[in-house]
Amino acid sequence: MKRIYQRAGYYFSGLLILTLGISLTVLGGLGTSPFDALLVGLYRTVGLTIGSWEIVVGISMIIFNAVAEKRRPEMLAIVTSLITGAGIDFWVFTLEGIVTPESVWLQSIVFFLGMVISALGISINLQADFAPIPFDRMMLVIHNLTGWNVTISRAAISVVLVLFALYFNGAVGMGTIIIMLFSGVFIQYFMGWIQRFDRTLLSEDQRKIQY
């Protein structure tokens, strides 16, 4: 039972940290991830909030994944989209009056912090192994449908998202390229750190059971 609580802790804290990182990349103004760039574009062009579009686009991906795999939509993935959307709006509304970088150097610092914090949030969320993020599930769906490897599948989805983001005047910039090239490195690093931390927790729990 305690293990379930630990995984839930990873899940919620991971999403909280991830949405903070996403918000910082948005406020940095140098570009966001392809997925977030589309959300910003829809916000600029159509209205609503960035978090609202996270929910709409996320659920659309979940439906696509379900249809492609001929199964029911993953309800926990819908919950993930709802929490992520709410988290993005919370952080943007909280920080937009505080984080106002007026020079390229400050923009770069805010962007870099956002990218690193996002990678940390993703790594913690992955450790929970609760519900897949819709984008990551779509990557696997495309992989299964086409036979492409995961890297190519992810890159193909990213290119499509960037094209849509450009059409909707999204937050595409140098930061988008940097995230596509380097975010995986940070995620891999943090995953190793989180896994070691999790093994320490499990070892402590086992020792308590023995005594």
C-alpha positions as MATLAB code, in Angstrom:
seq = 'MKRIYQRAGYYFSGLLILTLGISLTVLGGLGTSPFDALLVGLYRTVGLTIGSWEIVVGISMIIFNAVAEKRRPEMLAIVTSLITGAGIDFWVFTLEGIVTPESVWLQSIVFFLGMVISALGISINLQADFAPIPFDRMMLVIHNLTGWNVTISRAAISVVLVLFALYFNGAVGMGTIIIMLFSGVFIQYFMGWIQRFDRTLLSEDQRKIQY';
ca = [
       0.000    0.000    0.000;
       2.835    2.392    0.835;
       4.293    1.784   -2.609;
       1.081    3.057   -4.203;
       1.361    6.278   -2.218;
       4.973    6.667   -3.312;
       4.025    6.247   -6.954;
       1.169    8.711   -6.537;
       3.676   11.138   -5.038;
       5.917   10.748   -8.080;
       2.921   11.229  -10.377;
       1.547   14.437   -8.876;
       4.885   16.040   -7.982;
       6.205   15.200  -11.449;
       3.272   16.932  -13.132;
       3.576   19.935  -10.809;
       7.272   20.339  -11.633;
       6.721   19.662  -15.335;
       4.062   22.360  -15.647;
       6.328   24.838  -13.852;
       9.045   24.127  -16.393;
       6.637   24.460  -19.331;
       5.427   27.814  -18.008;
       8.993   29.111  -17.691;
       9.806   28.173  -21.288;
       6.638   29.982  -22.405;
       7.535   33.094  -20.393;
      11.151   32.947  -21.582;
      10.003   33.862  -25.073;
      12.699   31.956  -26.959;
      10.517   29.048  -28.048;
       8.980   26.018  -26.402;
       8.696   22.314  -27.138;
       6.805   21.493  -30.369;
       3.710   20.418  -28.412;
       3.685   23.513  -26.201;
       4.398   25.756  -29.199;
       1.139   24.553  -30.737;
      -0.742   25.252  -27.516;
       0.605   28.809  -27.410;
      -0.317   29.276  -31.076;
      -3.898   28.149  -30.496;
      -4.087   30.474  -27.481;
      -2.845   33.420  -29.557;
      -5.046   32.683  -32.559;
      -8.281   31.280  -31.159;
      -8.366   32.330  -27.514;
      -8.987   30.337  -24.314;
      -5.874   29.622  -22.211;
      -2.728   27.635  -22.866;
      -3.808   25.106  -20.233;
      -7.231   24.768  -21.843;
      -5.603   23.877  -25.145;
      -3.388   21.373  -23.340;
      -6.565   19.595  -22.287;
      -8.232   19.834  -25.721;
      -5.189   18.702  -27.727;
      -4.248   16.081  -25.131;
      -7.701   14.496  -25.182;
      -7.671   14.622  -29.005;
      -4.419   12.653  -28.949;
      -5.889   10.173  -26.476;
      -8.893    9.592  -28.767;
      -6.591    9.184  -31.780;
      -4.469    6.659  -29.892;
      -7.561    4.707  -28.820;
      -8.976    4.586  -32.358;
      -5.614    3.627  -33.860;
      -5.190    0.773  -31.369;
      -8.907   -0.149  -31.413;
      -9.394    0.102  -27.669;
     -11.027    2.323  -25.093;
      -9.437    5.708  -24.295;
      -7.104    5.612  -21.304;
      -8.966    7.375  -18.517;
      -5.838    8.034  -16.448;
      -4.282    9.741  -19.476;
      -7.306   12.070  -19.577;
      -6.725   12.847  -15.891;
      -3.095   13.602  -16.738;
      -4.166   16.099  -19.420;
      -6.596   17.783  -17.024;
      -3.980   18.138  -14.270;
      -1.317   19.311  -16.725;
      -3.625   21.910  -18.251;
      -4.628   23.250  -14.842;
      -0.984   23.299  -13.731;
       0.183   25.273  -16.774;
      -2.500   27.918  -16.273;
      -1.735   28.138  -12.555;
       1.983   28.713  -13.082;
       1.553   31.109  -16.021;
      -0.960   33.253  -14.124;
       1.223   33.161  -11.003;
       4.541   33.952  -12.693;
       3.684   36.203  -15.643;
       3.806   39.337  -13.461;
       7.010   38.207  -11.756;
       9.044   36.611  -14.550;
       9.383   39.351  -17.163;
      12.776   38.886  -18.838;
      13.648   42.032  -20.793;
      17.008   41.010  -22.223;
      18.211   38.030  -24.223;
      20.396   36.946  -21.292;
      17.460   36.895  -18.890;
      15.302   35.151  -21.492;
      18.022   32.543  -21.909;
      18.238   31.947  -18.160;
      14.463   31.588  -17.791;
      14.300   29.296  -20.823;
      17.174   27.102  -19.623;
      15.620   26.775  -16.168;
      12.315   25.866  -17.791;
      13.871   23.176  -19.972;
      15.789   21.611  -17.076;
      12.821   21.751  -14.682;
      10.558   20.219  -17.351;
      13.021   17.364  -17.829;
      13.090   16.773  -14.078;
       9.279   16.720  -13.944;
       9.077   14.237  -16.817;
      11.640   11.969  -15.138;
       9.761   11.980  -11.833;
       6.441   11.361  -13.594;
       7.903    8.428  -15.534;
       9.027    6.845  -12.265;
       5.379    6.735  -11.158;
       4.499    4.504  -14.136;
       0.846    5.475  -13.677;
      -0.504    6.981  -16.862;
       1.332    7.748  -20.103;
       1.489   11.334  -21.326;
      -0.633   11.432  -24.548;
       2.316   12.611  -26.662;
       4.469    9.698  -25.481;
       1.652    7.206  -26.102;
       1.166    8.588  -29.625;
       4.868    8.071  -30.230;
       4.443    4.377  -29.406;
       1.272    4.143  -31.530;
       3.068    5.569  -34.571;
       5.950    3.189  -33.876;
       3.585    0.198  -33.857;
       1.639    1.320  -36.933;
       4.599    2.175  -39.144;
       7.415    0.033  -37.832;
       9.597    3.129  -37.461;
      11.853    3.198  -34.433;
      10.880    5.330  -31.450;
      13.310    8.141  -32.295;
      11.961    8.561  -35.825;
       8.360    8.272  -34.613;
       8.927   11.007  -32.030;
      10.711   13.202  -34.566;
       7.870   12.776  -37.095;
       5.244   13.856  -34.558;
       7.425   16.795  -33.505;
       7.752   17.994  -37.104;
       3.968   17.844  -37.597;
       3.412   19.750  -34.344;
       5.936   22.434  -35.358;
       4.201   22.881  -38.722;
       0.840   23.317  -37.007;
       2.433   25.666  -34.472;
       3.866   27.815  -37.272;
       0.458   27.960  -38.945;
      -1.141   29.187  -35.710;
       1.703   31.632  -34.912;
       2.948   29.436  -32.099;
       5.998   29.803  -29.873;
       8.500   28.343  -32.335;
      12.042   29.641  -32.000;
      15.621   28.708  -31.260;
      14.431   27.275  -27.957;
      12.261   24.768  -29.843;
      15.315   23.361  -31.606;
      17.330   23.294  -28.377;
      14.579   21.378  -26.578;
      14.278   18.873  -29.418;
      18.048   18.277  -29.367;
      18.916   18.354  -25.681;
      15.858   17.741  -23.469;
      16.316   13.990  -23.837;
      19.828   14.263  -22.376;
      18.502   15.952  -19.237;
      15.618   13.500  -18.949;
      18.039   10.568  -19.153;
      20.280   12.104  -16.492;
      17.431   12.812  -14.086;
      15.912    9.361  -14.646;
      19.105    7.774  -13.341;
      19.047   10.034  -10.282;
      15.358    9.383   -9.573;
      15.796    5.631   -9.975;
      18.643    5.620   -7.456;
      16.515    7.654   -5.056;
      13.617    5.223   -5.517;
      15.847    2.198   -4.863;
      16.976    3.871   -1.628;
      13.359    4.257   -0.530;
      12.630    0.619   -1.336;
      15.698   -0.533    0.596;
      14.644    1.475    3.641;
      11.129    0.023    3.474;
      12.517   -3.502    3.280;
      14.745   -2.909    6.290;
      11.781   -1.619    8.308;
       9.791   -4.747    7.384;
      12.664   -6.987    8.511;
      12.829   -5.260   11.866;
];
